Amino acid sequence: MQNPVTATILGIVAELSAFGRLKSRRFECLWIKQGIKQFHAVPSARLGSIRPPRRSTSLVLIFASVWLVLGCGGPQSTLDPAGRGAEQIAELFWWLVAVSILIWLLVVGLAVYAGWIRPGVHHYRKANLLIIGGGAVFPTLALAVYLSYGLALMPGLLAPAPEDSLKITVSGEQWWWRVRYHPPSGEPIELANEIRLPVGEPVDLFLASPDVIHSFWIPSLTGKMDMVPGRVNRLTLEATKTGVYHGVCAEYCGTAHALMKFHVVVMEPEAFAAWLEHQARPASRPKKMAARGQELFLIHGCSACHTVRGLPANGRVGPDLTHVGSRVSLGAGILPNDPTAFLRWVAHTEELKPGVHMPEFGMLPKEDLQALAIFLEGLE
């Protein structure tokens, strides 16, 4: 975001400033006249003239920058916050942009003043005052104020949620997310690649990893935090707007790192409570068309890696599939949740997510794959 803002300003300055109008005037150096401590701008004949920036190029730069600025929104943007932490981070960012632009304008203004408005002799003391004051003192003070403001936000961002708040454990694994809810009463509830939160309520996330370093990041809700093997990090977040947001792994973790995504669904508290109660139940009995798919699920050993509560399937290697049909996406955010996507995932797993640890079952007849897809899609 900062680069488009800077680029926009550069384009405007290149279009309207003296650099674009002088065309042939060029200064070789600033030198101190012998015996008199004064700065003098010397025109350079040897360097020749330079071409001014083309008007069309500047306009393209300006419009491209504006287009990039307008693109800083959506369900995966820090600058379109929907959480208390993201709001503070966005505010901090805009202050950084404002301070950076102020310093940039001051430095460029001094350069324009010295090289164009008054290109002649400059008194040593005045020039020295401008250089030291504008080039060192002012930026140092401005950045010190900005740093103090940023540090003052940290206690609020790092403060834990109240003791009776919802607790969620998230484990980053190659290349998916194991999510376990710990309600105040009852057994833990496990699902995968999706987090649902009540709006307006602080939640503590406990982040861990059993394999390599991952980085948990929901840009629209809060800042990122590493998931380090052998330790548990706490991240507190509070969603302020309902909606569906995107989360990613922000630390390279292997072959399918770019395909390790998840969705965050922020709901009204009443709807969230009803959803969590439903997730605690075992899988519903499959309909007649899905009974064949359930049989195939057990025959081909899927139960060795996956859990489906209510069935003799208690595998712990892969994601819990008890209510997989009710989730927003499949394969850690890379496919929509529908029977066709289920069929593609089961038959062409390695093609869709290179390096994934799940074997693919493309050798099964198409009828069997369709039956499996219907069974899985019905696990709501």
C-alpha positions as a Python dict, from the first residue, in 0.01 Angstrom:
ca = {
    (1, 'M'): (0, 0, 0),
    (2, 'Q'): (282, 236, 79),
    (3, 'N'): (445, 181, -259),
    (4, 'P'): (135, 287, -461),
    (5, 'V'): (98, 602, -249),
    (6, 'T'): (461, 691, -302),
    (7, 'A'): (436, 608, -670),
    (8, 'T'): (133, 833, -707),
    (9, 'I'): (316, 1124, -547),
    (10, 'L'): (622, 1061, -762),
    (11, 'G'): (409, 1061, -1074),
    (12, 'I'): (241, 1389, -983),
    (13, 'V'): (570, 1553, -891),
    (14, 'A'): (735, 1430, -1212),
    (15, 'E'): (446, 1575, -1409),
    (16, 'L'): (420, 1913, -1242),
    (17, 'S'): (753, 1983, -1075),
    (18, 'A'): (1054, 2165, -1202),
    (19, 'F'): (1219, 1840, -1302),
    (20, 'G'): (974, 1804, -1583),
    (21, 'R'): (996, 2167, -1694),
    (22, 'L'): (1364, 2245, -1676),
    (23, 'K'): (1430, 1989, -1951),
    (24, 'S'): (1791, 2082, -2017),
    (25, 'R'): (1908, 2235, -1693),
    (26, 'R'): (2128, 2006, -1492),
    (27, 'F'): (2348, 2058, -1189),
    (28, 'E'): (2663, 1862, -1162),
    (29, 'C'): (2740, 1913, -795),
    (30, 'L'): (2726, 2138, -497),
    (31, 'W'): (3064, 2272, -408),
    (32, 'I'): (3211, 2505, -152),
    (33, 'K'): (3377, 2814, -293),
    (34, 'Q'): (3729, 2844, -171),
    (35, 'G'): (3763, 3095, 107),
    (36, 'I'): (3386, 3148, 144),
    (37, 'K'): (3170, 2889, 314),
    (38, 'Q'): (2888, 2897, 66),
    (39, 'F'): (2713, 2636, -143),
    (40, 'H'): (2684, 2695, -516),
    (41, 'A'): (2498, 2497, -780),
    (42, 'V'): (2708, 2454, -1093),
    (43, 'P'): (2536, 2388, -1428),
    (44, 'S'): (2697, 2098, -1608),
    (45, 'A'): (2763, 2127, -1979),
    (46, 'R'): (2946, 1796, -1992),
    (47, 'L'): (2649, 1598, -1867),
    (48, 'G'): (2426, 1744, -2133),
    (49, 'S'): (2055, 1781, -2113),
    (50, 'I'): (1815, 1516, -1997),
    (51, 'R'): (1480, 1435, -2140),
    (52, 'P'): (1180, 1523, -1928),
    (53, 'P'): (951, 1239, -1831),
    (54, 'R'): (685, 1178, -2089),
    (55, 'R'): (340, 1300, -1996),
    (56, 'S'): (181, 971, -2102),
    (57, 'T'): (417, 771, -1879),
    (58, 'S'): (333, 986, -1578),
    (59, 'L'): (-40, 953, -1639),
    (60, 'V'): (-12, 575, -1670),
    (61, 'L'): (183, 566, -1344),
    (62, 'I'): (-78, 777, -1167),
    (63, 'F'): (-375, 570, -1287),
    (64, 'A'): (-196, 242, -1212),
    (65, 'S'): (-122, 359, -859),
    (66, 'V'): (-482, 464, -802),
    (67, 'W'): (-597, 123, -928),
    (68, 'L'): (-364, -53, -682),
    (69, 'V'): (-490, 163, -395),
    (70, 'L'): (-852, 79, -477),
    (71, 'G'): (-761, -292, -471),
    (72, 'C'): (-664, -287, -103),
    (73, 'G'): (-989, -437, 21),
    (74, 'G'): (-1181, -762, 44),
    (75, 'P'): (-1182, -1063, 280),
    (76, 'Q'): (-802, -1090, 296),
    (77, 'S'): (-687, -731, 342),
    (78, 'T'): (-526, -575, 647),
    (79, 'L'): (-653, -239, 525),
    (80, 'D'): (-1015, -355, 529),
    (81, 'P'): (-1027, -454, 899),
    (82, 'A'): (-1302, -658, 1059),
    (83, 'G'): (-1133, -723, 1393),
    (84, 'R'): (-1005, -518, 1685),
    (85, 'G'): (-642, -614, 1625),
    (86, 'A'): (-661, -547, 1250),
    (87, 'E'): (-818, -207, 1315),
    (88, 'Q'): (-526, -104, 1534),
    (89, 'I'): (-273, -238, 1284),
    (90, 'A'): (-444, -51, 998),
    (91, 'E'): (-445, 270, 1203),
    (92, 'L'): (-76, 224, 1274),
    (93, 'F'): (-9, 170, 905),
    (94, 'W'): (-187, 489, 799),
    (95, 'W'): (11, 686, 1056),
    (96, 'L'): (329, 538, 907),
    (97, 'V'): (218, 643, 559),
    (98, 'A'): (138, 996, 679),
    (99, 'V'): (472, 1038, 860),
    (100, 'S'): (663, 891, 563),
    (101, 'I'): (491, 1126, 318),
    (102, 'L'): (561, 1423, 546),
    (103, 'I'): (932, 1341, 565),
    (104, 'W'): (946, 1273, 192),
    (105, 'L'): (779, 1605, 112),
    (106, 'L'): (1021, 1790, 339),
    (107, 'V'): (1328, 1630, 184),
    (108, 'V'): (1205, 1679, -173),
    (109, 'G'): (1099, 2034, -88),
    (110, 'L'): (1448, 2117, 34),
    (111, 'A'): (1598, 1968, -282),
    (112, 'V'): (1363, 2167, -505),
    (113, 'Y'): (1433, 2486, -309),
    (114, 'A'): (1809, 2442, -325),
    (115, 'G'): (1828, 2324, -684),
    (116, 'W'): (1551, 2513, -862),
    (117, 'I'): (1392, 2796, -664),
    (118, 'R'): (1731, 2929, -545),
    (119, 'P'): (1997, 2753, -754),
    (120, 'G'): (2260, 3013, -687),
    (121, 'V'): (2481, 3073, -387),
    (122, 'H'): (2355, 2950, -48),
    (123, 'H'): (2499, 3067, 279),
    (124, 'Y'): (2682, 2795, 464),
    (125, 'R'): (2501, 2829, 798),
    (126, 'K'): (2154, 2840, 646),
    (127, 'A'): (2228, 2546, 421),
    (128, 'N'): (2376, 2353, 711),
    (129, 'L'): (2069, 2427, 923),
    (130, 'L'): (1836, 2301, 652),
    (131, 'I'): (2039, 1985, 597),
    (132, 'I'): (2078, 1893, 964),
    (133, 'G'): (1734, 2008, 1075),
    (134, 'G'): (1536, 1873, 782),
    (135, 'G'): (1750, 1572, 704),
    (136, 'A'): (1832, 1444, 1052),
    (137, 'V'): (1656, 1614, 1343),
    (138, 'F'): (1302, 1626, 1205),
    (139, 'P'): (1297, 1266, 1072),
    (140, 'T'): (1442, 1139, 1401),
    (141, 'L'): (1178, 1318, 1608),
    (142, 'A'): (896, 1213, 1377),
    (143, 'L'): (1001, 846, 1378),
    (144, 'A'): (1049, 853, 1758),
    (145, 'V'): (692, 975, 1802),
    (146, 'Y'): (567, 709, 1561),
    (147, 'L'): (764, 434, 1740),
    (148, 'S'): (624, 542, 2076),
    (149, 'Y'): (273, 534, 1935),
    (150, 'G'): (326, 182, 1796),
    (151, 'L'): (472, 48, 2120),
    (152, 'A'): (177, 191, 2315),
    (153, 'L'): (-57, -34, 2112),
    (154, 'M'): (123, -358, 2201),
    (155, 'P'): (-18, -419, 2554),
    (156, 'G'): (-372, -407, 2417),
    (157, 'L'): (-289, -635, 2124),
    (158, 'L'): (-116, -892, 2347),
    (159, 'A'): (-365, -890, 2634),
    (160, 'P'): (-538, -1230, 2683),
    (161, 'A'): (-912, -1273, 2659),
    (162, 'P'): (-1116, -1299, 2981),
    (163, 'E'): (-1087, -1629, 3166),
    (164, 'D'): (-1433, -1754, 3064),
    (165, 'S'): (-1383, -1676, 2693),
    (166, 'L'): (-1386, -1932, 2416),
    (167, 'K'): (-1060, -2124, 2374),
    (168, 'I'): (-955, -2270, 2038),
    (169, 'T'): (-645, -2478, 1963),
    (170, 'V'): (-513, -2454, 1607),
    (171, 'S'): (-240, -2684, 1481),
    (172, 'G'): (-68, -2605, 1152),
    (173, 'E'): (21, -2928, 972),
    (174, 'Q'): (156, -2999, 625),
    (175, 'W'): (-58, -2868, 456),
    (176, 'W'): (-382, -2816, 645),
    (177, 'W'): (-518, -2684, 976),
    (178, 'R'): (-642, -2891, 1268),
    (179, 'V'): (-893, -2687, 1472),
    (180, 'R'): (-1017, -2792, 1816),
    (181, 'Y'): (-1277, -2599, 2018),
    (182, 'H'): (-1271, -2618, 2397),
    (183, 'P'): (-1616, -2508, 2516),
    (184, 'P'): (-1661, -2417, 2884),
    (185, 'S'): (-1863, -2735, 2927),
    (186, 'G'): (-1841, -3057, 2731),
    (187, 'E'): (-1578, -3241, 2531),
    (188, 'P'): (-1346, -3074, 2278),
    (189, 'I'): (-1488, -3044, 1927),
    (190, 'E'): (-1253, -3096, 1633),
    (191, 'L'): (-1283, -2983, 1273),
    (192, 'A'): (-1040, -2876, 1001),
    (193, 'N'): (-950, -2586, 774),
    (194, 'E'): (-1226, -2362, 906),
    (195, 'I'): (-1272, -2142, 1212),
    (196, 'R'): (-1603, -1995, 1321),
    (197, 'L'): (-1619, -1710, 1571),
    (198, 'P'): (-1889, -1512, 1752),
    (199, 'V'): (-1883, -1144, 1662),
    (200, 'G'): (-1796, -900, 1938),
    (201, 'E'): (-1647, -1159, 2174),
    (202, 'P'): (-1272, -1197, 2246),
    (203, 'V'): (-1131, -1543, 2174),
    (204, 'D'): (-799, -1700, 2269),
    (205, 'L'): (-628, -1906, 1997),
    (206, 'F'): (-349, -2141, 2106),
    (207, 'L'): (-122, -2205, 1810),
    (208, 'A'): (113, -2501, 1767),
    (209, 'S'): (274, -2719, 1500),
    (210, 'P'): (383, -3085, 1502),
    (211, 'D'): (612, -3066, 1198),
    (212, 'V'): (764, -2737, 1071),
    (213, 'I'): (726, -2366, 1137),
    (214, 'H'): (401, -2220, 1005),
    (215, 'S'): (264, -1868, 1045),
    (216, 'F'): (-104, -1820, 1126),
    (217, 'W'): (-251, -1505, 968),
    (218, 'I'): (-604, -1371, 924),
    (219, 'P'): (-527, -1027, 772),
    (220, 'S'): (-876, -883, 816),
    (221, 'L'): (-899, -980, 1184),
    (222, 'T'): (-555, -958, 1347),
    (223, 'G'): (-179, -980, 1301),
    (224, 'K'): (19, -1292, 1221),
    (225, 'M'): (186, -1527, 1468),
    (226, 'D'): (432, -1812, 1416),
    (227, 'M'): (345, -2172, 1496),
    (228, 'V'): (667, -2326, 1622),
    (229, 'P'): (716, -2700, 1689),
    (230, 'G'): (762, -2767, 2059),
    (231, 'R'): (585, -2457, 2189),
    (232, 'V'): (238, -2303, 2208),
    (233, 'N'): (176, -1936, 2124),
    (234, 'R'): (-136, -1750, 2228),
    (235, 'L'): (-314, -1512, 1992),
    (236, 'T'): (-617, -1314, 2107),
    (237, 'L'): (-860, -1178, 1853),
    (238, 'E'): (-1201, -1015, 1855),
    (239, 'A'): (-1406, -997, 1536),
    (240, 'T'): (-1610, -679, 1494),
    (241, 'K'): (-1798, -759, 1171),
    (242, 'T'): (-1983, -1068, 1055),
    (243, 'G'): (-1874, -1226, 727),
    (244, 'V'): (-1642, -1481, 572),
    (245, 'Y'): (-1269, -1399, 580),
    (246, 'H'): (-960, -1568, 446),
    (247, 'G'): (-665, -1695, 644),
    (248, 'V'): (-329, -1818, 517),
    (249, 'C'): (2, -1964, 624),
    (250, 'A'): (248, -1674, 600),
    (251, 'E'): (568, -1879, 651),
    (252, 'Y'): (706, -2106, 378),
    (253, 'C'): (648, -2458, 508),
    (254, 'G'): (707, -2686, 212),
    (255, 'T'): (581, -2785, -132),
    (256, 'A'): (212, -2699, -88),
    (257, 'H'): (264, -2388, 128),
    (258, 'A'): (68, -2166, -113),
    (259, 'L'): (-225, -2411, -97),
    (260, 'M'): (-255, -2401, 284),
    (261, 'K'): (-552, -2171, 338),
    (262, 'F'): (-857, -2161, 560),
    (263, 'H'): (-1181, -1968, 605),
    (264, 'V'): (-1297, -1774, 908),
    (265, 'V'): (-1674, -1736, 943),
    (266, 'V'): (-1780, -1465, 1189),
    (267, 'M'): (-2137, -1518, 1310),
    (268, 'E'): (-2385, -1363, 1548),
    (269, 'P'): (-2345, -1515, 1898),
    (270, 'E'): (-2678, -1700, 1886),
    (271, 'A'): (-2603, -1852, 1545),
    (272, 'F'): (-2253, -1947, 1660),
    (273, 'A'): (-2386, -2123, 1971),
    (274, 'A'): (-2628, -2325, 1757),
    (275, 'W'): (-2351, -2414, 1511),
    (276, 'L'): (-2114, -2526, 1787),
    (277, 'E'): (-2386, -2742, 1940),
    (278, 'H'): (-2444, -2907, 1602),
    (279, 'Q'): (-2072, -2969, 1553),
    (280, 'A'): (-2060, -3161, 1883),
    (281, 'R'): (-2308, -3418, 1752),
    (282, 'P'): (-2201, -3734, 1565),
    (283, 'A'): (-2247, -3762, 1192),
    (284, 'S'): (-2602, -3811, 1074),
    (285, 'R'): (-2704, -4143, 918),
    (286, 'P'): (-2637, -4137, 543),
    (287, 'K'): (-2925, -4143, 300),
    (288, 'K'): (-2979, -4445, 80),
    (289, 'M'): (-2773, -4303, -207),
    (290, 'A'): (-2482, -4234, 30),
    (291, 'A'): (-2484, -4574, 202),
    (292, 'R'): (-2263, -4721, -71),
    (293, 'G'): (-2019, -4434, -22),
    (294, 'Q'): (-2001, -4503, 352),
    (295, 'E'): (-1927, -4867, 282),
    (296, 'L'): (-1648, -4772, 41),
    (297, 'F'): (-1509, -4522, 294),
    (298, 'L'): (-1462, -4803, 546),
    (299, 'I'): (-1353, -5072, 298),
    (300, 'H'): (-1072, -4869, 139),
    (301, 'G'): (-912, -4772, 468),
    (302, 'C'): (-1014, -4405, 488),
    (303, 'S'): (-1106, -4462, 852),
    (304, 'A'): (-739, -4532, 932),
    (305, 'C'): (-658, -4162, 881),
    (306, 'H'): (-989, -3982, 931),
    (307, 'T'): (-1242, -3958, 1210),
    (308, 'V'): (-1616, -3958, 1148),
    (309, 'R'): (-1791, -3956, 1484),
    (310, 'G'): (-2078, -4202, 1487),
    (311, 'L'): (-1896, -4444, 1254),
    (312, 'P'): (-1614, -4692, 1323),
    (313, 'A'): (-1370, -4434, 1187),
    (314, 'N'): (-1126, -4300, 1445),
    (315, 'G'): (-814, -4211, 1246),
    (316, 'R'): (-605, -3922, 1379),
    (317, 'V'): (-360, -3864, 1093),
    (318, 'G'): (-583, -3653, 870),
    (319, 'P'): (-866, -3404, 919),
    (320, 'D'): (-1181, -3488, 1113),
    (321, 'L'): (-1458, -3537, 855),
    (322, 'T'): (-1761, -3563, 1086),
    (323, 'H'): (-1927, -3252, 943),
    (324, 'V'): (-1706, -3190, 639),
    (325, 'G'): (-2009, -3130, 415),
    (326, 'S'): (-2102, -2816, 610),
    (327, 'R'): (-1769, -2642, 562),
    (328, 'V'): (-1702, -2355, 325),
    (329, 'S'): (-1426, -2524, 124),
    (330, 'L'): (-1225, -2843, 73),
    (331, 'G'): (-855, -2928, 71),
    (332, 'A'): (-760, -2637, 300),
    (333, 'G'): (-934, -2365, 104),
    (334, 'I'): (-847, -2470, -252),
    (335, 'L'): (-1179, -2621, -371),
    (336, 'P'): (-1549, -2538, -330),
    (337, 'N'): (-1761, -2770, -118),
    (338, 'D'): (-1968, -2972, -363),
    (339, 'P'): (-1982, -3335, -490),
    (340, 'T'): (-1773, -3259, -798),
    (341, 'A'): (-1495, -3111, -586),
    (342, 'F'): (-1506, -3410, -350),
    (343, 'L'): (-1467, -3645, -647),
    (344, 'R'): (-1172, -3446, -784),
    (345, 'W'): (-1004, -3438, -443),
    (346, 'V'): (-1037, -3812, -380),
    (347, 'A'): (-928, -3909, -732),
    (348, 'H'): (-652, -3651, -801),
    (349, 'T'): (-519, -3550, -461),
    (350, 'E'): (-154, -3522, -560),
    (351, 'E'): (-237, -3320, -871),
    (352, 'L'): (-443, -3069, -673),
    (353, 'K'): (-199, -3037, -382),
    (354, 'P'): (156, -3158, -464),
    (355, 'G'): (330, -3323, -172),
    (356, 'V'): (11, -3396, 21),
    (357, 'H'): (33, -3702, 248),
    (358, 'M'): (-307, -3840, 146),
    (359, 'P'): (-301, -4112, -123),
    (360, 'E'): (-524, -4062, -424),
    (361, 'F'): (-788, -4313, -532),
    (362, 'G'): (-815, -4242, -902),
    (363, 'M'): (-794, -4615, -972),
    (364, 'L'): (-1146, -4668, -836),
    (365, 'P'): (-1436, -4694, -1081),
    (366, 'K'): (-1618, -4369, -1149),
    (367, 'E'): (-1934, -4502, -985),
    (368, 'D'): (-1744, -4569, -662),
    (369, 'L'): (-1586, -4223, -668),
    (370, 'Q'): (-1928, -4064, -716),
    (371, 'A'): (-2068, -4266, -426),
    (372, 'L'): (-1780, -4155, -202),
    (373, 'A'): (-1832, -3792, -303),
    (374, 'I'): (-2205, -3808, -228),
    (375, 'F'): (-2136, -3965, 114),
    (376, 'L'): (-1876, -3705, 212),
    (377, 'E'): (-2083, -3413, 86),
    (378, 'G'): (-2373, -3539, 297),
    (379, 'L'): (-2173, -3525, 622),
    (380, 'E'): (-2325, -3200, 741),
}
